[in-house]
Amino acid sequence: MQKTDVVVIGAGAVGCAIARELSKYCVDVIVVDKNEDVGGDASKSNSAIIHTGYDATPGSLESQLVVAANPMYEQLAKDLDVPFKKVGAILPAMTDEQFEKLPEIKEKAFKNHVYDVEFKTGKELLEMEPNLNPQVKGGLVIPRESIIDPFILVQAYAENAYANGVKFMLNTKVTDIKTENGAIKSVVTTNGEIQTRYVINSAALYCDEIAAMVGKADYKVVARKGEFYILDKNTSCKVDHIVLPIPTKVTKGKLMCPTIHGNMLVGPTAEEQESKIDKSTTYNGLESIATDVRNLVPNVNLKDTITQYSGLRPNRNPEGLHFDMYDDLKGYVNLSGVRSTGLTLSVAMGKYVVQQIIMHGEKLKLKENFIPTRKGIVKFSEQSREEQERLIKENPLYGNVVCRCETITEGEIMDAIHRPLGAKSVDGVKRRVRAGMGRCQGGFCGPKVIEILSRELKVDPKEITKHNQGSNMVVGKTRD
Ligand SMILES: Cc1cc2nc3c(=O)[nH]c(=O)nc-3n(C[C@H](O)[C@H](O)[C@H](O)COP(=O)(O)OP(=O)(O)OC[C@H]3O[C@@H](n4cnc5c(N)ncnc54)[C@H](O)[C@@H]3O)c2cc1C
């Protein structure tokens, strides 16, 4: 049986941020995830916005964590080499009724300690964002709302945690947790049992099932689906800011914003569903996005869609973000209700969890040799001509462009595969270097990526999956 100090369940943004924070201390940590790659579930299908917390419930734990997290991103993005941009959000009022709600929203922002929200006139907003509905009556600007690469953020947390000694067990599902004398004893997984003193439940959509293993499931988690369109980088109508509607109680609403790589993101919906695995997009969902977003940006060109996707928010019932440790179950940390702001608050949650563990009496000793930074994969297309020539001279594989839409070279794909916690699937490559994320969505480079994965991992192409087990893409030869 393996032995560790802490098992973190879930390699999404939250689990990996906690693991990275723990890796600053002299403790053994294992992150366990049922998926074949780090990156989580919700963490790879969201709006990729780093929120300020202006619209959180004042005084809530979510408000506390999001407001604390936002200012950390500038430095975090530098340290971990994560694409991040402070583009700012605008919240335009299109009707008199919406206009009258603005002071209330600004007051809420103030109560959440987000003081830099400002009123703007309709004219000022149209100068900032010319594609906005010309009927705009005025609105609010929230300057620190930002965009990030959510895939790279989680990979970066994980790679840095790994560099600092954290172990990862992927393709490994937690099936039970054993306790003894009111304390955690071990975690049972599909790849064996792990003896541990602490379990951190950051299993998001499945955190209720994990909590039930230790008799602490006093809540249920229901999936709340959010569907999106991604538009081509060359779409005819773009925005520079995150254009948000006036929020409702259920959702922040359907928005339009640039992605960190220059596409336009349009969505999401917010529909509860029974299934925790159905991530299909629907006609009704996509139509409702089109109707709502056209109110904000009338010329949004949905014919320029290159793909659609959906993500499942883990909606806790009863609602709210909860952090729990228990007097009658030593070593168990339960996180639940990490729903619509989990990407943002992940960095603060890492610090919060570790501080709480310390405050509950655990003596954690800081490591002397913690490595605070991580270097990402070189983006060939963004280098100067001289640097590109130098890279090709050093490694001729940088001279072979595999993904023509995004100009991704074989050298970058090799790095994605061979770095620690490297890609093992086609989506793993896509989420690390963007091969297959462009206009043709992998129509051209998909087979080449399978070929490279097969060659480098020394397995038959039939073994290569799109993402998790069972998603094999090649079934056999059409001719010898
Ligand atoms: C539509 C949508 C839009 C969003 N927009 C934003 C946004 O703009 N900004 C923002 O900050 N947040 C946003 N969020 C929220 C954010 O994406 C999530 O809160 C965040 O990614 C949560 O990460 P996580 O680690 O808690 O969960 P996840 O990423 O879901 O990770 C949980 C992990 O636990 C693993 N797991 C579960 N059960 C087991 C088990 N039994 N054994 C082993 N592993 C297990 C899963 O495989 C998974 O990898 C959005 C979410 C959605 C769905």
The ligand as an SDF file (V2000), in Angstrom:
LIG
                    3D

 53 58  0  0  0  0  0  0  0  0999 V2000
  -20.2550   26.9550  -18.1130 C   0  0  0  0  0  0  0  0  0  0  0  0
  -19.2640   27.3500  -17.0790 C   0  0  0  0  0  0  0  0  0  0  0  0
  -18.7060   28.6300  -17.0710 C   0  0  0  0  0  0  0  0  0  0  0  0
  -17.8010   28.9970  -16.0760 C   0  0  0  0  0  0  0  0  0  0  0  0
  -17.1470   30.1980  -16.1630 N   0  0  0  0  0  0  0  0  0  0  0  0
  -16.2090   30.5240  -15.2380 C   0  0  0  0  0  0  0  0  0  0  0  0
  -15.4470   31.7180  -15.3600 C   0  0  0  0  0  0  0  0  0  0  0  0
  -15.5560   32.4540  -16.3290 O   0  0  0  0  0  0  0  0  0  0  0  0
  -14.5840   32.0290  -14.3700 N   0  0  0  0  0  0  0  0  0  0  0  0
  -14.4040   31.2370  -13.2770 C   0  0  0  0  0  0  0  0  0  0  0  0
  -13.6440   31.5910  -12.4000 O   0  0  0  0  0  0  0  0  0  0  0  0
  -15.0580   30.0380  -13.1730 N   0  0  0  0  0  0  0  0  0  0  0  0
  -15.9410   29.6810  -14.1370 C   0  0  0  0  0  0  0  0  0  0  0  0
  -16.6040   28.4850  -14.0490 N   0  0  0  0  0  0  0  0  0  0  0  0
  -16.3460   27.6220  -12.9020 C   0  0  0  0  0  0  0  0  0  0  0  0
  -15.0480   26.9000  -13.0300 C   0  0  0  0  0  0  0  0  0  0  0  0
  -14.8590   26.3380  -14.3030 O   0  0  0  0  0  0  0  0  0  0  0  0
  -15.0070   25.7820  -11.9960 C   0  0  0  0  0  0  0  0  0  0  0  0
  -15.5390   26.1990  -10.7730 O   0  0  0  0  0  0  0  0  0  0  0  0
  -13.5950   25.3710  -11.7460 C   0  0  0  0  0  0  0  0  0  0  0  0
  -12.9880   25.0040  -12.9350 O   0  0  0  0  0  0  0  0  0  0  0  0
  -13.6790   24.2730  -10.7540 C   0  0  0  0  0  0  0  0  0  0  0  0
  -12.6100   23.4640  -10.7650 O   0  0  0  0  0  0  0  0  0  0  0  0
  -12.6470   22.1490   -9.8820 P   0  0  0  0  0  0  0  0  0  0  0  0
  -11.2550   21.7440   -9.7420 O   0  0  0  0  0  0  0  0  0  0  0  0
  -13.4520   22.3960   -8.6570 O   0  0  0  0  0  0  0  0  0  0  0  0
  -13.5390   21.1160  -10.7200 O   0  0  0  0  0  0  0  0  0  0  0  0
  -13.2270   20.2250  -11.9930 P   0  0  0  0  0  0  0  0  0  0  0  0
  -12.4600   20.9310  -13.0040 O   0  0  0  0  0  0  0  0  0  0  0  0
  -14.5490   19.6780  -12.4310 O   0  0  0  0  0  0  0  0  0  0  0  0
  -12.3280   19.0410  -11.4320 O   0  0  0  0  0  0  0  0  0  0  0  0
  -12.8130   18.0370  -10.5910 C   0  0  0  0  0  0  0  0  0  0  0  0
  -12.0350   16.7880  -10.8590 C   0  0  0  0  0  0  0  0  0  0  0  0
  -12.4200   15.7890   -9.9130 O   0  0  0  0  0  0  0  0  0  0  0  0
  -12.2750   14.5360  -10.5550 C   0  0  0  0  0  0  0  0  0  0  0  0
  -13.0420   13.5260   -9.8510 N   0  0  0  0  0  0  0  0  0  0  0  0
  -14.3680   13.5460   -9.5690 C   0  0  0  0  0  0  0  0  0  0  0  0
  -14.7270   12.4050   -8.9290 N   0  0  0  0  0  0  0  0  0  0  0  0
  -13.6100   11.6620   -8.8020 C   0  0  0  0  0  0  0  0  0  0  0  0
  -13.3370   10.3770   -8.2300 C   0  0  0  0  0  0  0  0  0  0  0  0
  -14.2770    9.6260   -7.6590 N   0  0  0  0  0  0  0  0  0  0  0  0
  -12.0640    9.9090   -8.3060 N   0  0  0  0  0  0  0  0  0  0  0  0
  -11.0840   10.6430   -8.8890 C   0  0  0  0  0  0  0  0  0  0  0  0
  -11.2930   11.8600   -9.4390 N   0  0  0  0  0  0  0  0  0  0  0  0
  -12.5410   12.3660   -9.3900 C   0  0  0  0  0  0  0  0  0  0  0  0
  -12.7970   14.7960  -11.9520 C   0  0  0  0  0  0  0  0  0  0  0  0
  -12.3310   13.8200  -12.8730 O   0  0  0  0  0  0  0  0  0  0  0  0
  -12.2640   16.1900  -12.2360 C   0  0  0  0  0  0  0  0  0  0  0  0
  -11.0610   16.1340  -12.9650 O   0  0  0  0  0  0  0  0  0  0  0  0
  -17.4890   28.0860  -15.0500 C   0  0  0  0  0  0  0  0  0  0  0  0
  -18.0120   26.7900  -15.0810 C   0  0  0  0  0  0  0  0  0  0  0  0
  -18.8530   26.4030  -16.1100 C   0  0  0  0  0  0  0  0  0  0  0  0
  -19.3170   24.9920  -16.1820 C   0  0  0  0  0  0  0  0  0  0  0  0
  1  2  1  0
  2  3  1  0
  2 52  2  0
  3  4  2  0
  4  5  1  0
  4 50  1  0
  5  6  2  0
  6  7  1  0
  6 13  1  0
  7  8  2  0
  7  9  1  0
  9 10  1  0
 10 11  2  0
 10 12  1  0
 12 13  2  0
 13 14  1  0
 14 15  1  0
 14 50  1  0
 15 16  1  0
 16 17  1  0
 16 18  1  0
 18 19  1  0
 18 20  1  0
 20 21  1  0
 20 22  1  0
 22 23  1  0
 23 24  1  0
 24 25  2  0
 24 26  1  0
 24 27  1  0
 27 28  1  0
 28 29  2  0
 28 30  1  0
 28 31  1  0
 31 32  1  0
 32 33  1  0
 33 34  1  0
 33 48  1  0
 34 35  1  0
 35 36  1  0
 35 46  1  0
 36 37  1  0
 36 45  1  0
 37 38  2  0
 38 39  1  0
 39 40  1  0
 39 45  2  0
 40 41  1  0
 40 42  2  0
 42 43  1  0
 43 44  2  0
 44 45  1  0
 46 47  1  0
 46 48  1  0
 48 49  1  0
 50 51  2  0
 51 52  1  0
 52 53  1  0
M  END
$$$$
